[in-house]
Amino acid sequence: MRRRPFLRAAGALSVATLATTAGCLSRADDEPGSIEDRDYSGYDDGTVAWPEEGFDAANTGYNPDAELLESDLESTKITTDGSGIRTDLGGSGVAVVEDRVYFGTGGGNVVCYGVDGKRRWSYEADPGAGVRTAPTVTRDVVYVSSENGSYALDAEDGDELWTSDAGIRWGSSVVADGRLYALSGRDGGALDLETGELDWSAETWARGAYAVADGILYAVGSIEGGEIAAFEDGEELWSRSDVGEFYAPPAVADDVVLACTKPGELYALDRDTGETVWVYERPHYATASTTPAVAHGQVYLPPGNSDWTRCLDLESGDELWTIRTSLYLSQPTAVADGVYFGTPNEGTFAVEPDGTIRWHDEDLRLSVPISAVGERLYAVPSVGPFGSGDVYLLEN
């Protein structure tokens, strides 16, 4: 340890605090923007919302207010005019609030659709590289980051409220505690949700992807051999550079932060100290940095480049069961009574916590995580080298 600064159709249709401020991308006067009187409080009701990547700021991938649906799902295509999610690199899925779906596209836009299949608005964020990250949706504001920076948009009409040159590329930004956690240049940092101004930044190599729990930012990265670190208000609490490179966001549950290295080792580290609690080593051929889902006192670990999804005990790291699913990289989606594994080659599995497969739909082939909201699923089919990128509503 070191211390330093988504097929079956049924219808159409990211230590030292730096003295700097966040710059604005599109305001000629370079003055900070503002969300004004819009409500940036988050959603905690999973019957109506999957508000961000990983469901919550801790990135658990777990919605306790949803349950496994029955098999023979009916599907409705929501996107109809060519707007497509990036399904390469594991993809980031969609955010859902009430009757609206929000996502980033390969064309570089942030888009909002109604579940009726009508596009409500589109905001051009990053035409050069596409928006690789999932938005985070609060009551009145949508927050998203891209290579060009971070943005606050009106959830109703997509109007730009503020922009900042603090941005990230591979992992979604995280909204928690009145802040947007993202990158600022080469550093990890936190932006004020109302204005986009930089609240704090900290020098770190762990600036690839984040999870936040109880006001603590847990960051991972792959630069200079890789690092995982914890920060509070810009102060480094602990860091580790001896475990390997991380290319997937961490998840935080109970007393540990879970992070998977490029060779496929899953580390459970003590949230307070960074000390190793347990390590699970996948077979050598199962390499890939992936994000697990955490629910039911268990850890659901994607197979990476192998064929086996693994379930581990959260407390001990002991392997409880495995299911042959074929390879996939995206985070599983956990609900109150089970978990979904969506794969691009073998379809989707609905599995109970004890490993019993409730159903397996070979046609529902996915490359990005499922968003489970109440009695509905939102998913993106995997077709062709980058996938079709269309969003479907699935329900019984």
Summary of the structure (lengths in Angstrom):
residues: 396
radius of gyration: 19.4
end to end distance: 49.9
largest distance: 59.2
contacts: 1531
relative contact order: 0.18
helix: 2%
strand: 43%
